[in-house]
Amino acid sequence: MSSQQEQGQPRPLQMGAKGAYIVRLLMVGDSSCGKTSLVLRFDQNVFSTKFVTTIGVDYRDKMVKIEGVPMRLQLWDTAGQERFRSLTSNFFGRADGFVLTYDISNRPSFDHVIGWMRDIKTRAPPDCDIVLCGNKSDLDNDRVVTLEEGKQLAEEYGVEFFETSALTGINVEKMFYGLSTTIKRKRIDEFEAGGNGNSASGGGASTAEQGSVNGGGATQPVNLGAAQATENTPKSGCC
């Protein structure tokens, strides 16, 4: 652990070659909660009815501006199956933020949040930020986890909470931009206010510019020795 972390100070964000801060966001949670669909909706504004099981870890990146500061969001989409847990948890140590996802129509996925949170607290850096995401809000007729339950759990952990729908796009951008803004203010603004670094080019703007710079990067899958398995039959409901 670095001396900064020992003193409770946030790590500085890494600066990329093109002058944008690199922010590593991990999607975690049980399988079939719609993590991949959330990434696709945010990155390309699309939704697929095909059920695709993530094998290991997939990767995308998206250029955005957060309060005037260019940031390259690296979106690491991890598999939710137990057999991949030790593999995906190896990525936790370099994360800047987590989107901990459950399915509002799947009670076990909500119950398992406590285990995922334990893994994050154990393996991730102490200065990382987390949002709790109740996905598939469009399946309100099949809801088994109430909005109040989600909010209460998020309050207990002291994290932000969103209910989203990858199908309709509701709150998806708001969630990703909200998490990115929290990270920017802690890891850039607070860090620089403490005299630990130089201001970023274009940083410190008073008006948030939360728009895509280039419409998102191309998929860059991480080869972990297995290919993605795809079922051609559309999944019932949505993700």
N, C-alpha and C positions, 0 to 999 in steps of 0.2 A: 504494500500500500504506500502511496506517495505521501510526502510530508504535508501536502495541501489537503489531502483527504483526511489525514490524521488530525489536522487542525479544523476540520469541518468546512474547508473552503472548496468551492466547486472547481472542477477541472476546466481548463480553457478548451474551447472547441477547436478541433483541428481545422486548419485552413487548407482548402484544396488548391490544385494547380491553377484553376481559373478564377481565383479570388472569391470563391463561395465557401462558407463554412460547411463542413460535413457533419450531418446529424444522423446517427444510426438509430432507427426505430424498429423495434421487434414486435411482431404480431404473435401473441401467445394465447393459449386457451385450448379447450378440448377440440377434438376433431369435429368437423361438420357444423361449426358455429358461424361459418361465413367469413373467416379471416381473409382468404384469398379473394373472395368477392368484394370485400371492403377495399382491398388494395387496388383491384382492377377498377372499381368505381372511382376511386380517388385519382388514380394515375391516368386512366383513359376515358373515364366517364362512360363505361360500358358495364353491362351485366350479362352473364351467361347462365342459361338454364341447365347446362351440363354440370353434373357433379364431378369435381376433380379433387382427388385426394392428394395433398401435398406429401411428397416423399422426401424427408429430410428438411432442407431449407431452400426456398426460392428467393430470388433477389430482383428488385427493381429500384430505380432511382428517379427522382422528380425534382426539378429545379423550381424553387418558389422564392418570393420575397416576403420576409416577415418584418413588418415595421421598417421597411426600407433596406433591410439587410438581406443580401442574396444568400440562400442556403440550399445545399444539395441534400435532400432527404433520401437516405438509403433505407429502403423498406425491406426488411428481412421477414419473410413469411415462413414461419416455422410449422412443422408438422405437430398435430396435437396428440397423436397416438402414443401410448405409454412406451412402446418399443423404441421410439425415437427420442425419448426424454433426455437421456444422457448425452446424445449427440447435439440436440438443439440447445441444451443448457450450456454447452461450451461457448455459445455466442453471447451469453448474458454479460460476461465480464467487460465487453467493449461497448455495451449499449449506452445510449444517451436517454432513451425513452422507451416505454412499453405501452402497447395497446392490449390490455388484458380483456379478452372477449368471451362472452357467454351467449347462449341462445335463449331468448325469453320464453321460448316454447319447449325448452328442455331443462327440467329441474336439475338433473345431475351435473350439467355443465355449469350451472350457477353454484351448486354445492362444492364443486371442485375448484372454485376461485381461490379458496383458502390455501389449497396446496400449491397452486401456481404462484400466489403471492408469497408463500414461504420460500419457494425456489428463487424468486426475484430478490427477496430480502437477503437470502443466503449467498447468492452467486453474483448479483449485479452490483455495480458501484453505488455507494451510498448517496451520491448526488444525482442519480438518474430520476427521471420523472415518469409517472404512471397515470394512465387514464383507464377507468373501468368502463367497458363498452357492452351494453346490452343490445345485441344485434337482432335483426329480423322483427323490428317493431311493426312491420306491415302484417304480421301474423297475430294480430291482436285477439282474434277469435280463438286462437290456440294458446294464448298466453297462460303460463303457469308460474311465472316470476313477475311480481307486480313492480311498477315503477318505483313505488315507495321502498320496496325491499332493495332494489338496486342502489337507490340514493343512500339508504341507511348503511349499507355495506361500504360504499365509497367513503362516507363520512367516518366510519370506524377506522378505515385505513388512511384517511386524510388525503384522498386522491380525487381528481375530477371525475365526473360521471356523465356519460352520454348514452341515450338510446338512439340507435341508428337503424337504417334499412339500406342494405346494399342494393336491393331491388329498386326502390324509389329514389335513393340518393339522400334521403332525409338525414341531416346532421353529419354526414360523412366528412365533407370538407370542413365543417365547423369543428369536428373532433380533431382531425389531423392538424389544422391550423392552430387550434387552441393548445394542443400539446407542444407544437413547434414554438409558439409564442412564449409559453412558460419556460421552455428550455432556453430560448434566446435571451429572455430577461435575466435568467439565473446565470447562464454560462457565458454570456457576453456582457450585458449591461452591468450586473453586479460585480463580475470579475474585473471589468475595466474601471468601475467606480472605486474599486479598492486599490487602484494604481498598479494593477498586475499586467496591464497590456495596453496596446495602442488601439484607438478606435478603428473599427472596420470602415472600409470605404462605403459611404452611403448609410452608415449606421446612425442611430439616435434620432431618426425621423419621428416626428410627433404623430404622423398619420400612418396607420397600418396599411401596407400595400400587400394584401394577401391574395395575390394572383399568380397564376402559373407563368413562368418566364418562357419556357419552350414547349409547353404541352406535355412534358413528361418524357422520361428516357425509355429506351427499349428494354425489353426483358433480358436479364442476364442471369440465367439459371445457374446455380451452384451445383457442379457435378459431384455428388456424394456416392456414386457407385450404383445408383438406381434411377430409373426413368420414372416420370410421372405416370400414374395409372389413371385412365379416364374411362368412365362409364358413359356410353352413348345415350343411355336412357335419361331423359330429363328428370331432375329431382323434383319430388313433390313439394309444393309450397315454394319457398324462396330462400335465398341466403342473405 
